[in-house]
Amino acid sequence: MGEDANNKMSREERLAARLRENLRRRKARSRGMRAGESGDSGLSKPDAKS
């Protein structure tokens, strides 16, 4: 049973690390979107000039 507790703890630590990385990525993306927010949606669209 001791091994199960160790495996579970390492799994929880791995999950916690992944959640922290994901949060950092999301915050960085959000900051990037706010910094580049100048009236456009952030999506590149072809010009509709004919």
HUNOR-V443962 format. One record per backbone hydrogen bond with DSSP energy under -1.0 kcal/mol. CO is the residue of the C=O (numbers start at 1). NH is the residue of the N-H. E is the energy in kcal/mol with one decimal. If there is no record, write none. Layout:
# HUNOR-V443962
co->[CO;CO]
nh->[NH;NH]
e->[E;E]
This chain:
# HUNOR-V443962
co->[1;2;3;4;5;6;7;8;9;10;11;12;13;14;15;16;17;18;19;20;21;22;23;24;25;26;27;28;29;30;31;32;36]
nh->[5;6;7;8;9;10;11;12;13;14;15;16;17;18;19;20;21;22;23;24;25;26;27;28;29;30;31;32;33;34;35;36;38]
e->[-1.7;-1.9;-2.9;-2.7;-2.3;-2.3;-2.1;-2.6;-2.6;-2.4;-2.7;-2.5;-2.3;-2.4;-2.5;-2.3;-2.4;-2.6;-2.5;-2.3;-2.4;-2.6;-2.6;-2.5;-2.5;-2.4;-2.7;-2.4;-2.4;-2.3;-2.4;-2.0;-1.1]
